[in-house]
Amino acid sequence: MSILELFNSIQTSALARFIGSLNHLYCAFMELVHITGMLMLLSSLLLTSLNLLGLGLSNVPIQVLKQSTFRLFWWGLGLLILSGLFIFIPAASSYYPNDFFWAKFILIGLGLLTYLTLYRTVTNAVKPDKWLANITGVLVLSLWLGVAFAGRFIGFF
Amino acid sequence: MSLIEISQVLNDSELGTGLRESVYMFPFIEGLHLIGLTLSVGLLFFVDLRLLGIFLPQLPVAQVLRPLRPWLLSGFALTFVTGILLFIAGAAKIIVLPIFFFKLGFIALAGLNALWFELKWGRKIDSWGAAPVLPVTVRLAGVTSLTLWSLVIIAGRLIPYLGYQ
């Protein structure tokens, strides 16, 4: 089964038809959940990145900041995936030819990879190397802000 | 000139038409509006959660608020400027929506809450801000801020849904 066929069968599934039959405010609700998840994920990364870049909260050890924000990152991601699925399912096929849709998933992959490797290493260090901290902050922020931008562009193309 | 007439002029202006019809500029500005939201409301929520004693309660409030203030104020500036541009692009349709005025009302109330907090508590932050559990009115200001900004976001996201049917 090709990806397009998969998307077609998702869109014609009973769940997709059920979601499609709901009031259009359902979609607004799902988008609000998506925005909530985005705020949780991005603002927790922003907070730790400001520290990594030496631009704010530099007096707090990065381990402490990471400890008090990482749950917010994962809960945010959970909300994003769940609401994202419910936005995707009723219109699956229409996303297939959308370049921004695929760009978004490449950026999510890279963002997660950076988070689980470089970011995890740096934020677990007692005193991370300054340059490594700077590079991690820039990389993690650019990738996840890129995800947000790509996501916003999907709806217009 | 009424509000509706002014909005029609903005809507039909070169800037309004250009933004509305642009392929990349409009979504780009919407993207910036979201980034501004993350900087402003996203970071402000951490301050509010500190006021409630949930985020970094071991740290004095000033040590959370002061380093974040320039970022969240820049975020509000970015959200405000991009918000004006987004309004101009759809002014004629937006100005007739009650939900738009609800959004502005919630923003005004959130602003008043912040102003009250600054005047009543912000100036002598070092004298009370070190305690993990803060005075009731301070916590109330935190809850009010969280609630009002959430309502601003909800009202804002509903604008296209209630406007373009």
Interface residues (C-beta under 8 A of the other chain):
Chain A: H24 L25 C27 A28 E31 L32 I35 M38 L39 L42 S43 L46 L47 L50 L55 G56 L57 S58 N59 V60 V64 S68 L145 A148 F149 R152 F153 G155 F156
Chain B: V23 F26 P27 F28 E30 G31 L34 I35 L37 T38 L39 V41 G42 L43 F45 F46 F55 L56 L59 Q63 V64 P67 L68 P70 W71 I153 I154 R157 L158 Y161 Q165
